[in-house]
Amino acid sequence: MVFADKVKSKYAFMQIKTMQKQISELRVIKKEDEIQALKEANKHTRAGFEAILKEIKPGMKEYEMSALFEYKVKCSGAKGLGFPTIAASGGNA
């Protein structure tokens, strides 16, 4: 609630309420185009993970796995990544 605290300090007359429950309920409901987009994203993600599972070996660096994942995702037809890849193993995991 850091943001809410800042708003309250600047605009004491405002009343702040959480909408998290209502927003969470709306996120459960998906339109057909959203379902198709999720399926498409899943297809690309799967391509990246399957490549890693086939190629991973002892001594492989995290950046190598990340690069392989991103390469295969893009080769599968994805326009990009939804967020930066996080690859961690060993003591970094």
Backbone as JSON Lines, residues from 0, in Angstrom:
{"i":0,"aa":"M","n":[0.82,-1.19,0.0],"ca":[0.0,0.0,0.0],"c":[0.86,1.26,0.0]}
{"i":1,"aa":"V","n":[2.09,1.18,-0.47],"ca":[2.98,2.34,-0.51],"c":[2.35,3.44,-1.36]}
{"i":2,"aa":"F","n":[1.84,3.09,-2.53],"ca":[1.21,4.07,-3.41],"c":[0.01,4.72,-2.71]}
{"i":3,"aa":"A","n":[-0.82,3.89,-2.09],"ca":[-2.0,4.41,-1.39],"c":[-1.59,5.37,-0.28]}
{"i":4,"aa":"D","n":[-0.53,5.06,0.44],"ca":[-0.05,5.95,1.49],"c":[0.39,7.3,0.93]}
{"i":5,"aa":"K","n":[1.04,7.27,-0.22],"ca":[1.47,8.52,-0.86],"c":[0.26,9.35,-1.27]}
{"i":6,"aa":"V","n":[-0.74,8.7,-1.83],"ca":[-1.95,9.41,-2.25],"c":[-2.65,10.01,-1.03]}
{"i":7,"aa":"K","n":[-2.77,9.22,0.03],"ca":[-3.43,9.71,1.26],"c":[-2.71,10.92,1.83]}
{"i":8,"aa":"S","n":[-1.37,10.89,1.81],"ca":[-0.62,12.01,2.38],"c":[-0.8,13.28,1.56]}
{"i":9,"aa":"K","n":[-0.99,13.13,0.27],"ca":[-1.13,14.3,-0.6],"c":[-2.58,14.77,-0.71]}
{"i":10,"aa":"Y","n":[-3.52,13.82,-0.65],"ca":[-4.94,14.11,-0.82],"c":[-5.72,13.5,0.34]}
{"i":11,"aa":"A","n":[-5.6,14.07,1.5],"ca":[-6.2,13.53,2.72],"c":[-7.72,13.37,2.62]}
{"i":12,"aa":"F","n":[-8.37,14.17,1.79],"ca":[-9.83,14.1,1.64],"c":[-10.3,12.88,0.84]}
{"i":13,"aa":"M","n":[-9.39,12.23,0.13],"ca":[-9.77,11.08,-0.7],"c":[-9.92,9.82,0.13]}
{"i":14,"aa":"Q","n":[-10.87,9.02,-0.26],"ca":[-11.08,7.73,0.38],"c":[-10.56,6.65,-0.58]}
{"i":15,"aa":"I","n":[-9.68,5.79,-0.11],"ca":[-9.07,4.76,-0.96],"c":[-9.59,3.4,-0.54]}
{"i":16,"aa":"K","n":[-10.04,2.65,-1.54],"ca":[-10.52,1.29,-1.31],"c":[-9.83,0.35,-2.27]}
{"i":17,"aa":"T","n":[-9.64,-0.87,-1.85],"ca":[-9.02,-1.87,-2.72],"c":[-10.08,-2.48,-3.64]}
{"i":18,"aa":"M","n":[-9.67,-2.74,-4.87],"ca":[-10.54,-3.38,-5.87],"c":[-9.97,-4.74,-6.25]}
{"i":19,"aa":"Q","n":[-9.03,-5.22,-5.47],"ca":[-8.33,-6.46,-5.81],"c":[-9.29,-7.63,-6.01]}
{"i":20,"aa":"K","n":[-10.26,-7.79,-5.14],"ca":[-11.2,-8.92,-5.25],"c":[-11.97,-8.84,-6.57]}
{"i":21,"aa":"Q","n":[-12.49,-7.68,-6.89],"ca":[-13.27,-7.52,-8.11],"c":[-12.4,-7.73,-9.36]}
{"i":22,"aa":"I","n":[-11.2,-7.2,-9.33],"ca":[-10.3,-7.35,-10.47],"c":[-9.89,-8.82,-10.62]}
{"i":23,"aa":"S","n":[-9.62,-9.48,-9.52],"ca":[-9.24,-10.91,-9.57],"c":[-10.35,-11.75,-10.18]}
{"i":24,"aa":"E","n":[-11.59,-11.43,-9.83],"ca":[-12.72,-12.18,-10.39],"c":[-12.83,-11.95,-11.89]}
{"i":25,"aa":"L","n":[-12.57,-10.74,-12.36],"ca":[-12.63,-10.45,-13.79],"c":[-11.52,-11.16,-14.56]}
{"i":26,"aa":"R","n":[-10.38,-11.34,-13.93],"ca":[-9.26,-12.0,-14.6],"c":[-9.55,-13.47,-14.9]}
{"i":27,"aa":"V","n":[-10.47,-14.06,-14.17],"ca":[-10.82,-15.47,-14.37],"c":[-11.6,-15.65,-15.68]}
{"i":28,"aa":"I","n":[-12.36,-14.64,-16.04],"ca":[-13.21,-14.71,-17.23],"c":[-12.39,-14.31,-18.45]}
{"i":29,"aa":"K","n":[-12.33,-15.18,-19.43],"ca":[-11.55,-14.92,-20.64],"c":[-12.45,-14.94,-21.86]}
{"i":30,"aa":"K","n":[-12.18,-14.02,-22.77],"ca":[-12.86,-14.0,-24.06],"c":[-12.14,-14.99,-24.98]}
{"i":31,"aa":"E","n":[-12.78,-15.35,-26.06],"ca":[-12.21,-16.34,-26.98],"c":[-10.85,-15.88,-27.52]}
{"i":32,"aa":"D","n":[-10.71,-14.61,-27.86],"ca":[-9.43,-14.13,-28.39],"c":[-8.32,-14.18,-27.32]}
{"i":33,"aa":"E","n":[-8.69,-13.99,-26.06],"ca":[-7.71,-14.1,-24.98],"c":[-7.28,-15.55,-24.79]}
{"i":34,"aa":"I","n":[-8.23,-16.46,-24.9],"ca":[-7.92,-17.89,-24.78],"c":[-6.97,-18.31,-25.9]}
{"i":35,"aa":"Q","n":[-7.25,-17.86,-27.11],"ca":[-6.38,-18.2,-28.25],"c":[-4.98,-17.61,-28.07]}
{"i":36,"aa":"A","n":[-4.9,-16.4,-27.56],"ca":[-3.59,-15.77,-27.32],"c":[-2.8,-16.56,-26.28]}
{"i":37,"aa":"L","n":[-3.48,-17.03,-25.23],"ca":[-2.81,-17.84,-24.21],"c":[-2.33,-19.17,-24.79]}
{"i":38,"aa":"K","n":[-3.13,-19.78,-25.62],"ca":[-2.72,-21.04,-26.26],"c":[-1.51,-20.82,-27.17]}
{"i":39,"aa":"E","n":[-1.52,-19.71,-27.89],"ca":[-0.39,-19.39,-28.77],"c":[0.88,-19.15,-27.96]}
{"i":40,"aa":"A","n":[0.76,-18.41,-26.87],"ca":[1.91,-18.15,-26.0],"c":[2.43,-19.45,-25.41]}
{"i":41,"aa":"N","n":[1.53,-20.34,-25.03],"ca":[1.91,-21.64,-24.48],"c":[2.7,-22.44,-25.5]}
{"i":42,"aa":"K","n":[2.28,-22.39,-26.75],"ca":[2.97,-23.13,-27.83],"c":[4.42,-22.65,-27.95]}
{"i":43,"aa":"H","n":[4.61,-21.35,-27.92],"ca":[5.96,-20.79,-28.05],"c":[6.81,-21.11,-26.83]}
{"i":44,"aa":"T","n":[6.23,-20.99,-25.65],"ca":[6.94,-21.3,-24.41],"c":[7.37,-22.76,-24.39]}
{"i":45,"aa":"R","n":[6.46,-23.62,-24.81],"ca":[6.77,-25.06,-24.85],"c":[7.97,-25.32,-25.77]}
{"i":46,"aa":"A","n":[8.01,-24.65,-26.9],"ca":[9.14,-24.84,-27.83],"c":[10.46,-24.49,-27.14]}
{"i":47,"aa":"G","n":[10.46,-23.42,-26.38],"ca":[11.68,-23.02,-25.67],"c":[12.08,-24.01,-24.6]}
{"i":48,"aa":"F","n":[11.12,-24.46,-23.8],"ca":[11.43,-25.43,-22.74],"c":[11.86,-26.78,-23.3]}
{"i":49,"aa":"E","n":[11.21,-27.23,-24.35],"ca":[11.6,-28.52,-24.94],"c":[13.03,-28.46,-25.48]}
{"i":50,"aa":"A","n":[13.42,-27.32,-26.04],"ca":[14.79,-27.17,-26.53],"c":[15.79,-27.26,-25.37]}
{"i":51,"aa":"I","n":[15.46,-26.61,-24.27],"ca":[16.35,-26.66,-23.11],"c":[16.46,-28.09,-22.59]}
{"i":52,"aa":"L","n":[15.33,-28.79,-22.49],"ca":[15.37,-30.16,-21.98],"c":[16.21,-31.07,-22.86]}
{"i":53,"aa":"K","n":[16.22,-30.83,-24.16],"ca":[17.02,-31.65,-25.09],"c":[18.5,-31.29,-25.03]}
{"i":54,"aa":"E","n":[18.81,-30.04,-24.78],"ca":[20.18,-29.56,-24.91],"c":[20.94,-29.36,-23.59]}
{"i":55,"aa":"I","n":[20.23,-29.32,-22.48],"ca":[20.89,-29.0,-21.21],"c":[21.9,-30.08,-20.84]}
{"i":56,"aa":"K","n":[23.03,-29.64,-20.3],"ca":[24.06,-30.58,-19.88],"c":[24.87,-29.94,-18.75]}
{"i":57,"aa":"P","n":[25.55,-30.76,-17.96],"ca":[26.35,-30.21,-16.86],"c":[27.34,-29.17,-17.37]}
{"i":58,"aa":"G","n":[27.47,-28.09,-16.63],"ca":[28.41,-27.04,-16.99],"c":[27.82,-25.97,-17.9]}
{"i":59,"aa":"M","n":[26.59,-26.19,-18.37],"ca":[25.96,-25.18,-19.23],"c":[25.68,-23.93,-18.4]}
{"i":60,"aa":"K","n":[26.0,-22.79,-18.95],"ca":[25.8,-21.52,-18.26],"c":[24.35,-21.06,-18.35]}
{"i":61,"aa":"E","n":[23.94,-20.29,-17.35],"ca":[22.57,-19.77,-17.33],"c":[22.29,-18.93,-18.57]}
{"i":62,"aa":"Y","n":[23.24,-18.11,-18.98],"ca":[23.03,-17.27,-20.15],"c":[22.89,-18.1,-21.43]}
{"i":63,"aa":"E","n":[23.53,-19.26,-21.45],"ca":[23.39,-20.15,-22.61],"c":[21.98,-20.74,-22.66]}
{"i":64,"aa":"M","n":[21.47,-21.15,-21.51],"ca":[20.09,-21.67,-21.46],"c":[19.1,-20.58,-21.83]}
{"i":65,"aa":"S","n":[19.31,-19.4,-21.31],"ca":[18.42,-18.27,-21.6],"c":[18.43,-17.96,-23.1]}
{"i":66,"aa":"A","n":[19.62,-17.92,-23.68],"ca":[19.73,-17.62,-25.12],"c":[19.06,-18.7,-25.96]}
{"i":67,"aa":"L","n":[19.24,-19.96,-25.58],"ca":[18.61,-21.06,-26.3],"c":[17.09,-20.98,-26.2]}
{"i":68,"aa":"F","n":[16.59,-20.73,-25.01],"ca":[15.16,-20.6,-24.8],"c":[14.58,-19.49,-25.68]}
{"i":69,"aa":"E","n":[15.19,-18.31,-25.61],"ca":[14.68,-17.17,-26.37],"c":[14.78,-17.42,-27.88]}
{"i":70,"aa":"Y","n":[15.86,-18.04,-28.31],"ca":[16.03,-18.36,-29.73],"c":[14.92,-19.29,-30.21]}
{"i":71,"aa":"K","n":[14.66,-20.35,-29.46],"ca":[13.63,-21.31,-29.87],"c":[12.23,-20.72,-29.8]}
{"i":72,"aa":"V","n":[11.99,-19.87,-28.81],"ca":[10.68,-19.21,-28.73],"c":[10.46,-18.36,-29.98]}
{"i":73,"aa":"K","n":[11.47,-17.6,-30.36],"ca":[11.35,-16.74,-31.53],"c":[11.29,-17.55,-32.83]}
{"i":74,"aa":"C","n":[12.04,-18.64,-32.88],"ca":[11.99,-19.51,-34.07],"c":[10.61,-20.16,-34.24]}
{"i":75,"aa":"S","n":[9.89,-20.31,-33.14],"ca":[8.56,-20.94,-33.22],"c":[7.51,-19.96,-33.73]}
{"i":76,"aa":"G","n":[7.92,-18.71,-33.96],"ca":[7.0,-17.73,-34.52],"c":[6.54,-16.65,-33.57]}
{"i":77,"aa":"A","n":[7.03,-16.65,-32.35],"ca":[6.63,-15.61,-31.4],"c":[7.18,-14.26,-31.87]}
{"i":78,"aa":"K","n":[6.4,-13.23,-31.65],"ca":[6.83,-11.88,-32.03],"c":[7.81,-11.31,-31.02]}
{"i":79,"aa":"G","n":[7.86,-11.88,-29.86],"ca":[8.74,-11.42,-28.8],"c":[8.44,-12.18,-27.53]}
{"i":80,"aa":"L","n":[9.02,-11.72,-26.45],"ca":[8.8,-12.35,-25.15],"c":[7.89,-11.46,-24.31]}
{"i":81,"aa":"G","n":[7.08,-12.09,-23.47],"ca":[6.19,-11.33,-22.6],"c":[6.92,-10.62,-21.48]}
{"i":82,"aa":"F","n":[8.07,-11.14,-21.12],"ca":[8.89,-10.55,-20.05],"c":[10.29,-11.12,-20.18]}
{"i":83,"aa":"P","n":[11.29,-10.47,-19.59],"ca":[12.66,-10.96,-19.7],"c":[12.81,-12.36,-19.1]}
{"i":84,"aa":"T","n":[13.6,-13.18,-19.75],"ca":[13.84,-14.54,-19.27],"c":[14.67,-14.51,-18.0]}
{"i":85,"aa":"I","n":[14.24,-15.3,-17.03],"ca":[15.0,-15.47,-15.78],"c":[15.5,-16.92,-15.77]}
{"i":86,"aa":"A","n":[16.8,-17.1,-15.84],"ca":[17.38,-18.43,-15.81],"c":[18.35,-18.48,-14.63]}
{"i":87,"aa":"A","n":[18.11,-19.42,-13.72],"ca":[18.97,-19.54,-12.55],"c":[19.17,-21.01,-12.23]}
{"i":88,"aa":"S","n":[20.39,-21.34,-11.81],"ca":[20.67,-22.73,-11.42],"c":[21.7,-22.71,-10.29]}
{"i":89,"aa":"G","n":[21.85,-23.85,-9.66],"ca":[22.82,-23.98,-8.59],"c":[22.6,-22.98,-7.48]}
{"i":90,"aa":"G","n":[23.64,-22.31,-7.05],"ca":[23.57,-21.35,-5.97],"c":[22.75,-20.11,-6.31]}
{"i":91,"aa":"N","n":[22.53,-19.87,-7.59],"ca":[21.75,-18.7,-8.02],"c":[20.25,-18.95,-8.0]}
{"i":92,"aa":"A","n":[19.86,-20.22,-7.9],"ca":[18.44,-20.55,-8.02],"c":[17.66,-20.17,-6.78]}
